[in-house]
């Protein structure tokens, strides 16, 4: 199993979504506060709404810009907290397409596709 994953979220009908053909996901939305976390993480990325690169892992990696910590299971998904932003967001069961079980921590980097 990979230890680093890459997706390219973008806005569709005003919502952050992503596609991952290998995982069988098309326009999978971020909701429940995860969308607001993404708004904060992408505020300095030009044209992020047209797509940006999100690298994530259960382990720290060089250049990660934020760490999220697992808080609780909720509605079939998992709630993570971003201490640096003082925000939490819900990640749907699609998280388990990348990890066997919800990781205690997620490390993330968001950057321009260009």
N, C-alpha and C positions, 0 to 999 in steps of 0.2 A: 504494500500500500504506500502511496506517496506520503511524504511528510510536508510538502509545500503544495498548495493548491492555488489555481489562478482562475478567476472569473472576470467578466467585463460587464458590470451592472450599467444600466442606462435607464432613462425615464421613458415610460410608456403610459399614456393616458394619465399623466401626472404622478405616477408611482414609480419607485425604484424597482426594477425587475432585472433578472439575468437569465441567460440561456446556457445550458451545458448539455450538449448533445450526448456526451459519454454517460452522463448521469440520468438522461431521459427527461431533462427539465427544459421547458420553454416558457418564457415570460413568467418565471417564478417570482412572486412579489415579496418584498421586504415590508413587513407591517409590524404593528405592536411596539412602536418605538425604535425598531431597527432602522426604519426609514429616516427618523430624525437624527439618529447617530450618523448615518451616511451623509445627511445634509451637512452636519458639522465637519465630518472628515473630508468632504470634498469642496468646502467653501472657497479654497484657494486653487482649485483645479479648473482651468478654463474649459468651458463647454463640457463639464462633467456629465451633464444631463444627456449628452450624445454618446456617452460611454467613457469609462475609465477602467484602469486595471486594479483589481483587488487581489492581493496575495495574502493568503492566510494559512496558519499552521497551529497545531496544538503545542508547538515548541517555539521558543524564541529563535529568531533568525536575524541576520545582519540587516539593518535598515528598517525593521518593523517600527511603526510609529505609534501604535496603541496596543494595550493589552486589555482584554475583556475577561472577567471572571464569572464562572458559573454561579448562579444564585439559586435557581430552583426549576423544577419541571412545571409546566403549565400548559393546559389545553393540548397535550400531545407534543408540544415543542419544549424549548428551553429558554429561560430568561438569563441573559448575561448583563453584567454591569461594567461600565467603562469608568473606572475611578478618575481618570484624567479629565473626563467630561462631566462627571457626576450625573450620568445618564444610564438608563438600562433599556434593553431592547429584546424582543422575543424573536427567537429563530425557530422556524417551523421544522417539522420532521425531516425536511430535505437535508438538514445538517447530517443526518445519518447516512446519506449517500457518500459522505466524505470521511466519516469517522464511525468506528464500530459502536462507540458510546459517546455521549456528549463529553468533550474534554473539560477538565477543570479550568483551563485557561485557553483563550484564543489570542493569537498574536496576528496583527493585521497591518498591512501597508496599502494605502491607496495612492495611485499615481496616474498621471496623464498617459493616455495611449500613445501620444506623440513622442 
